[in-house]
Amino acid sequence: MPKGSDYIQKAAQIADNEISIDRYGDYLSVSYTTESIDRINEFIKKALELEPDNKEYKYWLSCAEMGKGNYESGLKNIKELSLSYPEYLELNGHAEYPEKWFSSFYYPVWNEKTRKVPESLLSLPEEGMSIISLRDGLRRVVSFFRPVDASVFKVIDEKSPVELRFNYMRTPYGDVAGCYVLVLMNKKDWQISETIVNVNSCPSNIRDMSNAGYWLLRLLAQQNYTYVILSDSGSNQVLNRKIYFSAVIKRNLAQLKFQIESVTPCDEFDAQLFQKARQYYMDCFSLDELLRNI
């Protein structure tokens, strides 16, 4: 007997093959046919017949309805569902920012077998680590991406241990979160990728509110897994690791979630203030402290 997840997999296959995403600067364009979205819609409905209480399926169905052109009814469903599932951030964020909350259909496809980096990711900065949204099946998965020198792939492989850590700091200039991916190289040295995320601001002019730091980290904290992706600049070599959260990572993310939820973000972004907060963080937090806890 089929399971709900079987029908969701069929819907995801259609989305993978028949929804195209193009990037124009910071604007994403999503293209699909009415027939494609109709078939996705029908498979999600079949999944819901088997699992009528699955909140993810309900959300994805509402997004598919909006994609079919039934925008008002789809949004109405999302707003009603957000009241029934207050802890499910996709519903809450979408209900709060209906014009600026991108559903998972907008993001590049990714899974454990992916070895080619989408063009939309290659346009990201070549230095530092980015926290990004990808689509795994029909689910948004907040993930970690970093371009690295091709020589890195000589000292890491698919079996190299990978760890995640998060550190929150209230600075005199605002709240920030340090996010770290650690990859063991040559079986002895940890390569540390760091990004410092602004938490205090969800700028009103941002196109995709779901990728503002405040929301992105909260979405990450409700996941069970993530992807860590390292790629050389030409995307010829890719380390793609799906990481299910260990008990240590779950505790770390639970603490992060608690701290972020105490913040009420403002709708303006002060770049100079954030740079001061970032510098204060780097001056006060030692990577040696991070390594002591690995």
C-alpha positions in Angstrom: 0.0 0.0 0.0 1.4 3.4 -0.9 2.4 5.9 1.7 1.9 9.7 1.7 5.6 10.1 1.2 5.4 8.0 -2.0 3.1 10.6 -3.5 5.2 13.5 -2.3 8.2 11.9 -4.0 6.2 11.8 -7.3 5.2 15.4 -6.9 8.9 16.3 -6.1 10.0 14.5 -9.3 7.7 16.7 -11.4 9.0 19.8 -9.6 12.6 18.8 -10.2 12.1 18.1 -13.9 9.6 20.8 -14.8 10.1 23.9 -12.7 12.9 26.1 -13.8 14.6 28.8 -11.8 16.5 31.8 -13.2 18.3 34.5 -11.3 18.5 38.1 -12.4 20.6 39.9 -9.9 18.8 39.4 -6.6 15.5 38.5 -8.3 14.4 34.9 -8.9 12.1 34.0 -11.7 10.2 30.7 -11.5 8.8 29.1 -14.6 6.4 26.1 -15.0 3.4 25.0 -17.0 -0.2 24.8 -15.7 -0.1 21.1 -16.4 3.0 20.6 -14.2 1.5 22.4 -11.2 -1.8 20.5 -11.6 0.0 17.2 -11.4 2.0 18.3 -8.4 -1.2 19.5 -6.8 -3.0 16.1 -7.4 -0.1 14.1 -5.9 0.0 16.2 -2.8 -3.8 15.8 -2.4 -3.3 12.0 -2.6 -0.6 12.2 0.1 -3.0 14.2 2.3 -5.7 11.5 1.9 -3.3 9.1 3.6 -1.9 11.6 6.1 -4.6 14.2 6.7 -2.8 15.8 9.7 0.6 16.4 8.0 1.2 20.1 8.2 4.0 20.1 5.6 1.7 18.5 3.0 -1.0 21.1 3.8 1.4 23.9 3.4 2.8 22.5 0.1 -0.7 22.1 -1.2 -1.5 25.7 -0.4 1.6 26.8 -2.2 0.7 24.7 -5.2 -2.8 26.2 -5.2 -1.3 29.6 -5.3 0.9 28.5 -8.2 -2.2 27.4 -10.1 -3.4 30.9 -9.9 -5.7 30.5 -6.9 -3.7 33.0 -4.9 -6.4 34.3 -2.6 -7.7 30.9 -1.5 -4.1 29.5 -1.1 -3.1 32.4 1.0 -6.3 32.1 3.1 -5.4 28.5 3.8 -1.9 29.4 4.8 -3.2 32.1 7.3 -5.7 29.6 8.8 -3.1 26.9 9.0 -0.7 29.2 10.7 -3.2 29.5 13.6 -3.4 25.7 13.9 0.4 25.1 13.7 2.0 28.1 15.5 5.4 26.4 15.7 5.7 25.7 12.0 7.6 28.7 10.7 7.0 28.2 7.0 3.3 28.9 7.7 3.8 31.7 10.2 6.3 33.5 8.0 4.3 33.1 4.9 1.2 34.4 6.6 3.0 37.4 8.0 4.8 38.3 4.8 2.6 37.0 2.0 4.2 39.0 -0.7 7.8 38.4 0.4 7.9 34.8 1.6 9.2 32.5 -1.0 8.0 28.9 -0.8 10.4 26.0 -1.4 9.4 25.9 -5.1 11.6 29.0 -5.6 14.9 27.3 -4.6 17.4 25.2 -6.5 17.0 21.5 -6.3 19.4 19.6 -4.1 19.7 16.0 -2.7 22.3 13.6 -1.6 23.2 12.6 -5.2 23.7 16.2 -6.5 27.2 16.9 -7.7 26.7 20.0 -9.9 26.3 23.4 -8.3 23.4 25.4 -9.8 24.2 28.6 -11.6 22.3 30.5 -8.9 24.8 29.4 -6.3 27.8 30.1 -8.4 26.9 33.8 -8.3 27.4 33.9 -4.6 30.6 35.5 -3.2 33.7 33.3 -3.6 35.0 34.0 -0.1 33.3 33.0 3.2 30.4 30.7 3.8 26.8 31.3 2.8 23.7 30.0 4.5 21.2 29.3 1.8 17.8 27.8 1.1 17.6 24.7 -1.2 14.7 22.4 -2.1 15.0 18.8 -1.2 11.9 17.1 -2.5 9.3 19.7 -1.7 11.0 20.8 1.5 13.1 23.9 2.0 16.3 22.9 3.7 18.5 25.7 5.1 22.0 24.6 4.1 25.7 25.7 4.1 27.6 26.5 0.9 31.2 27.5 0.5 33.5 27.8 -2.6 36.9 26.5 -1.8 40.2 26.1 -3.7 40.4 22.9 -5.7 43.4 21.8 -3.6 41.1 21.2 -0.7 39.6 18.2 -2.3 43.0 16.4 -2.1 42.8 16.3 1.7 39.0 15.6 2.2 36.6 13.0 0.9 33.1 11.8 1.5 34.1 10.1 4.7 35.8 13.2 6.2 34.0 14.1 9.5 31.9 17.2 9.4 30.6 19.1 12.4 28.3 22.1 13.0 28.4 24.6 15.8 26.5 27.9 16.6 27.3 30.7 19.0 25.0 33.6 19.9 26.2 37.0 21.1 24.5 40.1 22.3 26.9 42.9 21.4 26.6 46.6 22.2 25.7 47.1 18.5 23.1 44.3 18.1 22.6 40.6 18.3 24.6 38.3 16.0 25.0 34.5 15.6 28.2 32.8 14.6 27.6 29.7 12.4 30.4 27.2 11.8 31.1 24.3 9.6 34.1 22.2 10.6 35.6 19.6 8.2 38.4 17.3 9.3 41.2 17.5 6.8 44.1 15.0 6.5 42.5 13.2 9.5 44.0 15.7 11.9 43.2 19.4 11.2 39.8 21.0 11.3 39.0 23.4 8.5 36.6 26.0 9.9 34.2 28.0 7.8 32.5 30.9 9.6 29.7 33.2 8.8 28.3 35.8 11.2 24.6 36.5 10.8 22.7 39.6 11.6 19.7 38.8 13.8 18.2 42.1 14.7 17.0 43.2 11.3 14.4 42.0 8.7 14.6 44.9 6.3 11.3 45.9 4.7 13.0 46.2 1.3 14.3 42.7 1.2 12.7 40.7 -1.6 12.7 37.3 0.2 12.0 37.8 3.8 12.4 34.0 4.5 16.1 34.5 3.8 16.6 37.3 6.3 19.0 36.1 9.0 16.4 36.2 11.8 14.1 33.9 9.9 16.7 31.8 8.2 18.3 30.7 11.5 14.9 30.0 13.1 14.0 27.8 10.0 17.3 26.0 10.4 16.6 25.3 14.1 13.4 23.5 13.3 15.0 21.1 10.8 16.3 17.6 11.5 19.1 17.8 9.0 21.0 20.1 6.7 23.4 20.0 3.7 27.0 21.1 3.8 28.3 21.8 0.3 31.9 22.7 -0.7 32.7 23.4 -4.3 35.6 24.6 -6.3 35.0 27.8 -8.3 34.1 25.9 -11.4 31.8 23.5 -9.6 34.0 20.6 -11.0 34.4 19.1 -7.6 31.8 19.0 -4.9 31.7 17.7 -1.4 28.0 17.2 -0.7 27.1 16.0 2.8 23.7 15.5 4.3 24.0 15.8 8.0 21.3 14.6 10.4 21.6 16.6 13.6 23.3 14.8 16.5 22.2 15.3 20.1 25.0 17.9 20.5 23.9 19.9 17.4 20.2 19.7 18.5 21.1 21.1 21.9 23.2 23.9 20.3 20.3 24.7 17.9 17.7 24.6 20.7 19.8 27.2 22.6 20.1 29.3 19.5 16.3 29.1 18.8 15.6 30.2 22.4 17.9 33.3 22.1 16.6 34.3 18.7 13.0 34.1 19.8 13.6 36.8 22.4 14.4 39.3 19.6 11.9 41.5 17.9 13.6 42.4 14.6 13.3 45.9 13.1 12.5 46.6 9.4 15.6 48.6 8.7 19.2 47.4 8.2 22.1 49.5 9.4 25.2 48.1 7.6 27.6 50.1 9.7 26.1 49.0 12.9 26.2 45.4 11.8 29.9 45.7 10.9 30.6 47.0 14.4 28.6 44.1 15.9 30.5 41.7 13.6 33.9 43.1 14.6 33.0 43.1 18.3 32.0 39.4 17.9 35.3 38.5 16.2 37.3 40.3 18.9 35.5 38.5 21.7 35.0 35.0 20.4 37.9 32.6 20.0 37.9 29.8 17.6 40.0 27.9 20.1 37.0 27.8 22.3 35.0 26.2 19.5 37.6 23.6 18.9 37.8 22.7 22.6 34.2 21.6 22.3 34.6 19.3 19.3 
